[in-house]
Amino acid sequence: MSEISVIRCSTYQPVEIDKAVREAVNFIGGMGRFVKKGMRVLLKPNLLSDKPPDKAINTHPGIIKAVANMVIEQGGIPCVGDNPGIYSLTRVIQNSGLAEFIRGENIFLVNFSQYILKQTPQNYTFNEFKIAKEVLEADLVINLPKIKTHGHMLLTLAVKNLFGCLARQERIQWHLRAGINRNFFATMLVELYSLIQPGLTIVDGIIGMEGNGPGSGTPREIGVIIAGIDCLAIDTVITHILNLDSQRLYTIKAAEGRNLGKTSLNEINILGENINHLIINNFQLPLELKEDFEWGYYIPKRFRTTLKHNLIPKPAIDPTKCNLCFICLNNCPARAITTDKRRVIIDYITCIRCFCCQEFCPQGAITIKESWLCKNNPLKLIDAIKI
């Protein structure tokens, strides 16, 4: 049985955060179970962009500070590190409010600038990963994800948060390799998780994000702090709180049969709150195709491009919000975005539907648009194609 603690917390007031985080960790043995004197502890939050805390894009600075102080109390040396998707870590730290939270504290910041090639076991799908040196050399990794929606993977939770431990160029290549195949991408995330194996995960679920996440969605009160060791069990508990079938989360499906964690509530010992009393109704998900399938297997080659263009949801730009910052252009793995200096243009034939443009757009100008075929019950078309 995996032990996961769930504690109510509805505010980011420092006193309340500290109380909730301590209670969550104490339920699973206390910080002393994980941190010993002299240990170098890497805190890996979700630091996507340089937006302030009220946008609910990043792990809240108060959570990071509370965890860091608990590490210090045990004689550990806390370091905060990430590889933000858009800007430099320095800019994100300064503009997201984290700098003022940790000013004067004995908390170090580390840039993920050096990477080590890590080999995987022989039975894995992928042979190697280029992982940040600071992650692999830390005595303990504490994973600090935030509950948010994600255009490509449905949700970004405990397992997905570790994607930031890869080199930025490596992440671009993974998007190119996966394309629209979410199951392929999820398998990569699960195998990466198995290599990093954070010793402790504490989830910021006080204010999450719904809708057009992970960078342009709507803040949504969830009211919980969640802690545990098993990231898959944590993600399973979160899907239940969000009133979703855990099988809809691609990483849960990819992990089945791998003995990496528990993915059924029957195998999870939930401590603290009764999660049935915390269920969120009508949590808004990003637009998604309801079923994944392999284009190459089912569709004759001469029809693939046309069907991809008309069936798969695609990124759409709102020109009234776009300020021509070209962050989408510079971060498109497939190089499907261009500009005529008056507008941003997406080549949907080249577009691989990874939605990196939607994820990174700081203005929220890019959303996921449903195709006309999707609006007319695409599952019937998919079933016909399979037959």
C-alpha positions in Angstrom: 0.0 0.0 0.0 1.2 3.5 -0.8 0.6 6.1 1.9 -0.7 9.5 0.6 -1.7 12.3 2.9 -4.3 14.9 2.0 -4.8 18.0 4.1 -7.3 20.9 3.6 -5.8 24.3 3.0 -7.8 27.1 1.4 -5.4 30.1 1.7 -1.8 31.0 0.9 -1.3 32.8 4.2 2.2 31.8 5.4 1.0 30.5 8.8 -1.7 28.3 7.1 0.7 27.0 4.5 3.3 26.1 7.0 0.7 24.3 9.2 -0.8 22.3 6.3 2.5 21.3 4.7 3.8 20.2 8.1 0.7 18.2 8.8 0.8 16.5 5.4 4.5 15.5 5.8 4.0 14.4 9.5 1.3 12.0 8.4 3.9 10.1 6.3 6.7 10.1 8.9 7.8 13.8 9.2 10.6 15.6 7.4 13.1 13.8 9.6 12.3 10.6 7.8 13.6 12.1 4.5 16.2 14.7 5.4 19.4 14.1 7.5 21.9 16.6 8.6 24.2 17.8 5.8 22.1 16.5 2.9 21.8 18.6 -0.2 18.1 18.7 -1.0 16.9 19.8 -4.4 13.4 21.3 -4.5 11.9 20.9 -8.0 8.8 23.2 -8.3 6.8 23.9 -11.4 8.2 27.2 -12.6 6.7 27.6 -16.1 6.9 31.3 -16.5 7.5 34.7 -14.9 3.9 35.4 -13.9 2.8 36.4 -10.3 1.4 33.9 -7.9 -2.3 34.9 -8.4 -2.1 33.5 -12.0 -1.8 30.0 -10.5 0.8 29.1 -13.2 3.8 28.2 -10.9 4.1 26.3 -7.6 3.3 29.0 -5.1 6.4 30.6 -3.4 4.9 30.0 0.0 4.9 26.3 -0.5 8.5 26.3 -1.7 9.5 28.4 1.3 7.6 26.3 3.8 9.3 23.1 2.5 12.7 24.7 2.4 12.4 25.8 6.0 11.5 22.3 7.1 14.6 21.0 5.3 16.7 23.5 7.1 15.3 22.5 10.5 16.5 19.0 9.8 20.0 20.3 9.0 19.6 19.9 5.2 20.7 22.3 2.6 17.8 23.3 0.3 18.3 24.2 -3.3 15.6 25.4 -5.7 16.0 24.4 -9.3 14.1 24.1 -12.5 14.4 24.6 -16.3 11.5 27.1 -17.1 9.9 26.6 -20.5 10.0 30.3 -21.5 12.4 32.5 -19.7 15.6 32.1 -17.7 15.3 30.8 -14.1 16.6 34.2 -12.9 13.8 36.1 -14.6 11.2 33.6 -13.4 12.4 33.8 -9.8 12.4 37.6 -9.8 9.1 38.2 -11.5 7.1 35.3 -10.0 7.3 36.5 -6.5 9.7 33.7 -5.3 12.6 36.1 -4.8 10.9 38.1 -2.1 9.7 34.9 -0.3 13.2 33.5 0.0 15.1 36.7 0.4 17.2 36.5 3.6 16.6 32.7 3.8 19.4 30.1 3.6 18.0 28.8 0.3 20.1 28.4 -2.8 19.0 28.7 -6.4 20.5 26.4 -9.1 20.3 26.6 -12.8 20.0 23.4 -14.7 23.0 24.1 -17.0 24.8 20.7 -17.0 23.3 17.4 -17.9 24.3 13.8 -17.5 23.4 11.0 -19.9 21.5 8.4 -17.8 21.0 4.9 -19.2 17.7 3.0 -18.7 17.1 -0.7 -17.9 17.1 -3.0 -20.9 13.3 -3.6 -20.8 12.5 0.2 -21.2 11.1 1.7 -24.3 13.8 4.5 -24.4 17.5 3.9 -24.0 18.7 7.1 -22.3 17.8 10.5 -20.9 19.8 13.6 -20.6 19.0 14.7 -17.0 20.2 17.8 -15.1 23.3 17.1 -13.1 21.9 18.8 -10.1 19.0 16.4 -10.0 21.1 13.3 -10.2 23.7 14.5 -7.7 21.3 15.7 -5.1 21.0 13.6 -1.9 17.3 14.0 -2.1 14.8 15.4 -4.6 11.6 16.9 -3.3 9.1 17.2 -6.1 6.8 20.2 -5.8 4.2 20.1 -8.6 1.0 22.2 -8.9 -2.4 20.9 -10.0 -3.0 22.2 -13.5 -4.5 21.2 -16.8 -2.3 20.6 -19.8 -3.3 20.9 -23.4 -1.2 17.9 -24.5 -1.3 15.5 -21.5 -4.7 16.5 -20.0 -3.1 17.3 -16.5 0.3 18.2 -15.3 0.8 16.6 -11.9 3.5 14.8 -9.9 4.9 12.6 -12.7 4.7 15.3 -15.4 6.5 17.9 -13.3 9.8 16.0 -13.6 9.9 16.7 -17.4 11.6 20.0 -16.4 14.6 18.0 -15.3 15.6 17.3 -18.9 17.7 19.6 -21.1 15.6 22.1 -23.0 16.7 20.9 -26.4 16.0 17.4 -25.3 12.5 18.3 -24.4 12.0 19.8 -27.9 13.2 16.5 -29.4 10.8 14.5 -27.3 7.9 16.6 -28.6 9.0 16.0 -32.1 9.4 12.3 -31.6 6.0 11.9 -29.9 4.0 14.2 -32.2 0.3 13.7 -31.5 0.8 10.3 -29.8 0.1 11.1 -26.2 0.7 7.5 -25.1 4.2 7.6 -26.5 4.9 10.8 -24.6 3.4 9.5 -21.4 5.6 6.4 -21.6 8.6 8.7 -21.8 7.4 10.6 -18.7 6.9 7.4 -16.7 10.3 6.1 -17.5 11.9 9.4 -16.7 10.1 9.3 -13.3 11.5 5.9 -12.6 15.0 7.1 -13.1 14.7 10.2 -10.9 12.5 8.7 -8.2 12.0 11.8 -6.0 12.2 10.9 -2.4 9.2 13.1 -1.4 6.5 14.9 -3.3 4.4 17.7 -1.9 1.6 19.0 -4.2 0.4 22.6 -4.3 -3.4 22.0 -4.7 -4.6 25.1 -2.9 -5.4 27.1 -6.0 -5.0 25.0 -9.2 -5.6 25.8 -12.8 -8.4 24.6 -15.1 -9.3 25.2 -18.7 -6.5 26.5 -21.0 -3.6 25.2 -18.9 -0.8 25.0 -18.1 0.0 28.7 -18.7 -3.2 30.5 -19.7 -6.0 28.7 -17.8 -8.3 29.9 -15.1 -7.3 29.7 -11.4 -9.6 27.2 -9.5 -9.8 26.7 -5.8 -9.2 23.0 -4.9 -8.1 23.6 -1.3 -5.6 20.8 -0.6 -2.0 20.0 0.1 -1.0 16.4 -0.8 2.2 14.6 0.2 3.6 11.2 -0.5 6.5 9.2 -2.0 4.6 7.4 -4.8 3.9 10.0 -7.6 1.6 7.6 -9.4 -0.5 7.1 -6.3 -0.6 10.9 -5.8 -1.7 11.5 -9.4 -4.4 8.8 -8.9 -5.7 10.6 -5.8 -5.7 13.9 -7.5 -7.8 12.6 -10.5 -10.4 11.3 -7.9 -10.5 14.7 -6.2 -11.1 16.3 -9.7 -13.9 13.8 -10.3 -12.1 12.2 -13.2 -11.5 8.6 -14.1 -7.8 8.1 -13.4 -7.5 6.1 -16.7 -8.0 9.3 -18.6 -4.5 10.4 -17.4 -2.0 9.2 -19.9 0.8 8.6 -17.4 -1.4 6.4 -15.3 -2.2 4.2 -18.3 1.5 4.1 -19.4 2.6 3.0 -15.9 0.3 0.0 -15.6 2.2 -3.3 -15.3 5.5 -1.6 -14.6 5.5 -1.9 -10.8 6.4 1.7 -10.3 3.6 2.8 -8.1 -0.1 2.3 -7.2 -2.7 3.4 -9.7 -5.8 2.1 -7.9 -7.5 3.7 -4.8 -7.8 0.2 -3.4 -4.0 0.1 -3.1 -3.6 3.5 -1.6 -3.8 4.3 2.1 -5.1 7.9 2.2 -4.3 9.7 5.5 -5.8 12.9 6.7 -9.0 14.0 4.9 -11.6 11.9 3.4 -11.1 12.7 -0.3 -14.8 11.9 -1.0 -15.5 15.1 0.8 -13.1 17.1 -1.3 -14.4 16.3 -4.8 -14.5 19.2 -7.3 -17.4 19.2 -9.7 -17.2 20.6 -13.2 -13.5 21.0 -13.3 -12.8 22.4 -16.8 -10.4 20.3 -18.9 -8.6 21.5 -22.0 -10.2 20.5 -25.3 -8.9 17.0 -26.1 -9.5 14.3 -28.6 -11.4 11.6 -26.7 -9.4 8.7 -28.2 -5.8 8.2 -29.3 -4.9 6.1 -32.3 -2.1 5.6 -34.7 -2.6 7.4 -38.0 0.0 5.3 -39.8 -1.7 2.1 -39.0 -5.3 2.9 -39.8 -5.2 5.5 -42.5 -3.8 5.2 -46.1 -0.9 7.5 -46.5 -2.5 9.7 -49.1 -5.3 10.6 -46.7 -3.3 11.1 -43.5 -2.5 14.9 -43.9 -6.1 15.8 -44.8 -7.6 13.8 -41.9 -5.0 15.1 -39.4 -5.8 18.7 -40.5 -9.6 18.2 -40.2 -9.9 15.8 -37.2 -7.3 16.6 -34.6 -7.8 19.7 -32.4 -5.3 22.4 -33.2 -3.8 25.6 -31.7 -5.6 28.8 -32.7 -4.3 32.4 -32.2 -6.5 35.2 -31.0 -5.1 38.3 -32.8 -6.7 40.6 -30.2 -4.5 39.2 -27.5 -1.3 38.4 -29.5 1.4 41.1 -29.0 3.8 39.5 -31.4 6.4 38.5 -28.8 7.2 35.4 -31.0 7.7 33.1 -28.0 5.5 30.6 -29.8 7.6 30.8 -32.9 10.9 30.4 -31.0 9.6 27.4 -29.0 7.8 25.4 -31.7 9.5 22.0 -32.0 8.2 21.4 -35.5 9.0 24.9 -36.8 5.4 25.2 -37.9 5.0 28.8 -36.9 6.1 31.8 -39.0 5.3 35.5 -39.1 4.8 38.3 -41.7 5.6 40.8 -38.9 1.9 41.7 -38.7 0.6 38.4 -37.4 1.6 34.9 -36.3 0.9 32.1 -38.8 0.6 28.4 -38.0 1.1 25.9 -40.8 -1.3 23.1 -39.7 0.1 20.6 -42.1 3.5 20.9 -40.4 2.0 21.3 -36.9 2.4 18.2 -34.7 -0.2 19.2 -32.1 2.2 19.2 -29.2 0.6 22.5 -28.0 3.9 23.9 -26.8 2.8 27.3 -28.4 -0.3 27.2 -26.2 1.7 26.2 -23.2 4.2 29.0 -23.5 2.1 31.9 -24.7 2.5 34.5 -22.0 -0.6 36.5 -23.2 -3.0 33.5 -23.3 -3.5 34.3 -27.0 -3.4 30.7 -28.1 -6.1 28.2 -27.3 -7.0 24.7 -28.5 -9.6 24.8 -31.3 -11.9 22.0 -32.1 -12.1 21.0 -35.8 -15.4 20.8 -37.6 -15.2 17.0 -37.8 -14.7 16.8 -34.0 -17.9 18.8 -33.5 -19.7 16.2 -35.5 -18.9 13.1 -33.3 -15.4 12.2 -34.5 -15.5 8.9 -32.6 -17.9 7.4 -35.2 -15.4 8.4 -37.9 -12.5 6.9 -35.9 -14.4 3.6 -35.4 -15.2 3.5 -39.1 -11.5 4.1 -39.9 -10.5 1.2 -37.6 -12.9 -1.1 -39.3 
